[in-house]
Amino acid sequence: MTRSETQDPDIAGQLEAAATAQERFQIMYTVLRDRISMLDYPPGTQLSEEVLAGEFGISRSPLRKALQILEADGLVLSQQGVGTLVTDVDLDELAQVYQLRMELNELTGSLSPTLADDSLKTLFASMRLRAERLRATPDRQAFARLNIDFFHAFQLLTENQPLRDVSEKLFYRTCRIWLTLIPDRDLAAEVAIFSDEILAIADAVTVGDVGAAAHIRRAHLSMGFKRLTEMQQAEGAQAG
């Protein structure tokens, strides 16, 4: 029995406790987006409105709204006579999206950068600890989860809300690429590189240098895109 075929009491409880329709929508949207991003719903998975409504304990109407936004995000596709399917991940198609992410991340250091107070430093210290644990015990799902959580921590380095909003949309368009392209043999090496990035950015936040954190992030995104491209080319050569 898959996750989508049984009721999740935690999510159903959150939805029941939500004070407004907007809060309920946000919970459903976030849960579905995370499942797609973590490949709990791999590309090609059909998302049944009936099954999901039963899991969440809701009617189909608010669920349909969440699926419509996910389709606008490029994460699902609604097809007549087929239903709602999780989209494929194509690095060639998303290359320009990834490149735009590089430039937007650097803007974090110049558009309304956040004052690195104690709470922010504590958050990045926790990211550091998680990165060190992941390096010691590489795991594909833990890598994906930390990638998502670190993105949201990095978002807090700017108070420019439009920049945050656009960056979030683009991040979720591309974050599945890592899970689909990294071979198991390369996972430990990629985890080590990502851990180094988190440690360097955490150091920059500790000394209050948000600009340096943004430059480090941009550089690592650029190098990561190059490695992804090389992985894809190697995979294509083997297939040929």
C-alpha positions in Angstrom: 0.0 0.0 0.0 1.5 3.3 -1.0 1.4 6.5 1.0 -1.3 7.9 -1.2 -3.6 4.9 -0.6 -4.0 5.3 3.1 -4.8 8.2 5.4 -1.9 10.1 6.9 -3.2 11.1 10.4 -0.5 13.8 10.8 -1.5 15.6 7.6 -5.2 15.1 8.2 -4.8 16.5 11.7 -2.9 19.6 10.3 -5.7 20.2 7.8 -8.4 19.9 10.5 -6.5 22.3 12.8 -6.0 24.9 10.0 -7.9 28.1 10.7 -8.6 29.1 7.1 -9.1 27.7 3.7 -5.8 29.3 2.6 -3.9 27.5 5.4 -5.5 24.2 4.3 -4.5 24.8 0.7 -0.9 25.7 1.7 -0.6 22.4 3.7 -1.8 20.3 0.8 0.3 22.1 -1.8 3.4 21.9 0.3 2.9 18.2 1.1 2.3 17.3 -2.6 5.3 19.4 -3.8 7.6 17.8 -1.2 6.5 14.3 -2.3 7.2 15.1 -5.9 10.5 16.7 -5.1 11.6 13.7 -2.9 10.5 11.3 -5.7 7.9 9.7 -3.4 5.9 10.4 -6.5 8.3 9.6 -9.4 7.9 11.1 -12.9 4.9 9.5 -14.6 3.0 8.8 -11.3 -0.7 9.4 -11.7 -2.1 11.5 -8.9 -5.7 10.4 -8.1 -7.9 13.1 -6.8 -10.1 10.5 -5.2 -7.3 8.8 -3.4 -5.6 12.0 -2.2 -8.9 13.5 -1.0 -9.5 10.3 1.0 -6.0 10.5 2.5 -6.3 14.2 3.4 -9.9 13.8 4.6 -11.1 16.7 2.4 -13.3 17.3 -0.6 -11.8 17.4 -4.1 -12.3 21.1 -4.7 -9.4 22.5 -2.6 -7.2 19.6 -3.7 -8.0 20.5 -7.3 -6.7 24.0 -6.6 -3.4 22.6 -5.3 -3.0 20.4 -8.3 -3.6 23.4 -10.6 -0.9 25.4 -8.9 1.5 22.4 -9.1 0.7 22.3 -12.9 1.5 26.0 -13.2 4.8 25.2 -11.4 5.6 22.6 -14.0 5.6 19.7 -11.6 2.4 17.9 -12.8 0.5 17.8 -16.1 -3.2 17.3 -16.5 -4.1 15.3 -19.6 -7.6 14.7 -20.9 -8.7 11.2 -20.4 -5.5 10.3 -18.5 -5.6 12.4 -15.4 -2.9 14.3 -13.5 0.7 13.0 -14.0 4.0 14.0 -12.4 6.2 15.5 -15.0 9.5 14.1 -16.2 12.8 15.8 -15.3 14.8 17.0 -18.3 18.1 18.8 -17.7 18.2 20.1 -21.3 14.7 21.6 -20.9 15.5 23.1 -17.5 19.0 24.3 -18.2 18.0 28.0 -18.6 15.9 27.7 -15.4 19.0 26.4 -13.5 21.2 29.2 -15.0 18.6 31.8 -13.8 18.7 30.3 -10.3 22.5 31.0 -10.2 22.0 34.7 -10.9 19.1 35.1 -8.5 21.0 33.5 -5.6 23.8 36.0 -6.0 21.2 38.8 -5.7 20.4 37.5 -2.2 23.5 39.4 -1.0 22.5 42.7 -2.5 18.7 43.0 -2.4 17.6 43.7 1.1 20.0 41.3 2.8 18.9 40.1 6.2 20.8 41.0 9.4 22.4 37.8 10.6 21.1 37.7 14.1 21.4 34.9 16.7 18.4 33.0 15.5 19.7 32.9 11.9 23.1 31.9 13.1 21.6 29.1 15.1 19.6 27.9 12.1 22.8 27.7 10.0 24.6 26.0 12.8 21.9 23.3 12.7 22.4 23.0 8.9 26.1 22.5 9.6 25.5 19.6 12.0 23.1 17.9 9.5 25.6 18.3 6.7 28.4 16.7 8.9 26.1 13.8 9.8 25.1 13.3 6.1 28.8 13.3 5.1 29.5 10.6 7.7 26.5 8.5 6.4 25.6 9.4 2.8 21.9 8.7 2.0 20.0 9.7 -1.1 16.7 10.6 0.7 18.5 12.5 3.5 20.5 14.4 0.8 17.3 15.4 -0.9 15.7 16.5 2.3 18.7 18.6 3.4 18.8 20.1 -0.1 15.2 21.3 0.3 15.6 22.5 4.0 18.9 24.3 3.2 17.2 26.1 0.3 14.6 27.5 2.7 17.2 28.5 5.2 19.1 30.3 2.5 15.9 32.1 1.5 16.0 33.8 4.9 19.1 35.7 4.0 17.1 38.2 2.0 14.0 40.2 3.0 13.1 40.8 -0.7 9.8 38.9 -1.0 9.6 38.9 -4.8 13.1 37.5 -5.0 12.1 34.8 -2.5 8.9 33.9 -4.4 10.6 33.6 -7.8 13.6 31.7 -6.3 11.3 29.2 -4.7 9.4 28.4 -7.9 12.6 27.9 -9.8 14.2 25.8 -7.1 11.3 23.3 -7.1 11.4 23.1 -10.9 15.0 21.8 -10.8 15.7 20.1 -7.4 14.6 16.7 -8.6 17.4 16.7 -11.2 19.9 15.6 -8.5 17.9 12.6 -7.4 17.4 11.4 -10.9 20.9 12.0 -12.3 23.4 11.2 -9.5 24.6 7.6 -9.8 24.9 5.7 -6.5 28.6 5.5 -7.0 28.9 9.3 -7.0 26.5 10.0 -4.1 29.2 10.1 -1.4 31.3 12.6 -3.5 28.2 14.8 -4.1 27.3 14.7 -0.5 30.8 15.8 0.5 30.7 18.8 -2.0 27.3 19.8 -0.7 28.5 19.6 2.9 31.4 21.8 2.1 29.0 24.4 0.6 26.8 24.4 3.7 29.8 24.7 6.0 31.3 27.6 4.0 27.9 29.4 3.9 27.4 28.8 7.6 30.8 30.3 8.3 29.8 33.4 6.2 26.5 33.8 8.1 28.3 33.4 11.5 30.5 36.4 10.7 27.4 38.3 9.3 28.6 38.4 5.7 25.5 37.6 3.7 27.2 38.9 0.5 29.9 36.2 0.8 27.2 33.6 1.5 25.5 34.6 -1.7 28.7 34.4 -3.8 29.5 30.9 -2.4 26.0 29.7 -3.2 26.2 31.0 -6.7 29.6 29.4 -7.3 28.4 26.0 -6.0 25.3 26.1 -8.2 27.4 26.8 -11.2 29.8 24.0 -10.5 26.9 21.7 -9.7 25.2 22.5 -13.0 28.5 21.6 -14.8 28.7 18.3 -13.0 25.1 17.5 -13.8 25.7 18.2 -17.4 28.7 15.9 -17.4 26.7 13.1 -15.7 24.0 13.4 -18.3 26.5 13.3 -21.2 28.2 10.2 -19.7 24.8 8.5 -19.3 23.9 9.3 -22.9 27.2 7.9 -24.1 26.7 4.7 -22.2 23.2 4.4 -23.6 24.5 4.9 -27.1 
